[in-house]
């Protein structure tokens, strides 16, 4: 009875009991259903529930899996389980699993049971303290970059001692090692682990305590790992350690949906699984229950161009459905209006707004979309942080505010140490309270430099165009250098500031002082308008990365231009072309009924217009699957939002 509603491959996965199992599950192929039914089958065939472990990546996914397992168990009349949580399958995220093991073995791990956990902001603050203790200038050594290096090393199972050994005489690695050592002292002093420690310390604990390792091997005799293509080295190591001698491990993943290499995900973990675990049974879940045939044919034609993958071909018994629509916009305004008005048209035809998603490659693309959706009164919600609420955007706006109003304490407080220039909260309070005489010679010099910079910005704001003023702030404060050489997250922040420059150029026709004032006013009003309830029934705006695991009836994929999607990147490090294609594949497979593709022939970036070629991904799709997009409400006249 519990096998009812499963296809042949899903049944095989569910009934397979002993030995390693690799499930290659395509998008929309029912992998969660397969895992939960497999857990149910294990219990029905005599496996004690507490001997089953299931690990996934997000709290949402873990919660969903836990609820589905509970529901299946409670409805199965052949199973009579006690209510006790201790007697149920253990379903958790990787980090929750780490916390569980560390708390149970706190003494052996060298920490108290009630240890604290640093989030990223806590860690960043501690890195800044570590820099000071190491007598290093946070202005010269960007804290975010150092934290990113430490985090990446921990994700690669590299400890501080190992890193120091490999650093040799290289300048920056030696600096990182120095700060890292101080950072570890802070963590120990505060009885704290950071997020990366939750996994690395767990691995070290299991590697150095054979009895502890054997105990968990005996507890969790059947292990399930979801989204295995997204595991990094330390997660893979943890899984390998916990897997018992019988190799009763089941991993579910899809190479074609590996899109997180920038945060340490190692595609080789999945590709090498069959070599690592001998006699692995491999099953392909290729039947898609989400999308139309046309969407899947387009998706397959795109992803088959990649060489680093496990061969599979998604199919569906759903109808052919509509062709994919392709819209060539004159510019980003034209594109945003097409997406907005087409969304409005769909909503008026009876489609729920929340069933429409607009996906884009880079965060900065949301700005023009938000503005046009607002102007046409189409309900929308940005998944992630709205444009004017993004830290880097607020920082630049604060510099502009101080340029116009030097007495603004709130704005000054925000930017006095952005980027880090060694002016802390104590110094700031003494300035506010008129106690500068108490400052050290060094502190007074730093404050004087900051004031000189603000005077420069103020003079520039009175004489140059708003877009040029922002460019000046970006370059002369050191913000650009800080972000340009950082990790992917920092580079995205730089893209957002460049989009702010593009927005500011609309105010360049006004007198400089007036233009900056109007920009600040409009930004404040936009922020007020943007207040949306979490569960609002609205069109979803998000990056493709944020859309992973979600599905919608109608999907717009915007900005399909060479250099934007696929993204060329801002650093010297070349983007992974295959990962960019996987990202586009993920975007396509979010759609149930219809996909709209669009690109702008001309796009304004950093205040300058660039002529664009269409994305190579469009060329990968059979032209018989494409149709030219039409919209009656979109006339020849384009409203200029820039």
Secondary structure, 3 states (H helix, E strand, C coil): CCCCCCCHHHHHHHHCCCCCEEEEECCCCCHHHHHHHHHHHHHHCCCCHHHEEEEECCHHHHHHHHHHHHHHHHHCCCCCCCCCHHHCCEEEEHHHHHHHHHHHCHHHHCCCCCCEEECHHHHHHHHHHHHHHCCCCCCCCCHHHHHHHHHHHHHCCCCHHHHHHHHCCCHHHHHHHHHHHHHHHHHHHCCEEECCHHHHHHHHHHHHCHHHHHHHHHHCCEEEECCHHHCCHHHHHHHHHHCCCCCCEEEEECHHHCCCHHHCCCCHHHHCHHHHCCCCEEEEECECCCCCHHHHHHHHHHHCCCCCCCCCCCECCCCCCCCEEEEEEEEHHHHHHHHHHHHHHHHHCCCCHHHEEEEECCHHHHHHHHHHHHHCCCCEEECCCCHHHCHHHHHHHHHHHHHHCCCCHHHHHHHCCCCCCCCCHHHHHHHHCCCHHHCCHHHHHHHHHHHHHHHHHHHHHHHCCHHHHHHHHHHHCCHHHHHHCCCHHHHHHHHHHHHHHHHHHHHCCCCHHHHHHHHHHHHHHHHHHCCCCCCCCCEEEEEHHHHCCCCEEEEEECCCECEECCECCCCCCCCCHHHHHHHHHHHHCCEEEEEEEEEEEEEEECCEEEECCECHHHHCCCHHHEEECCCCCCCCCCCCCC
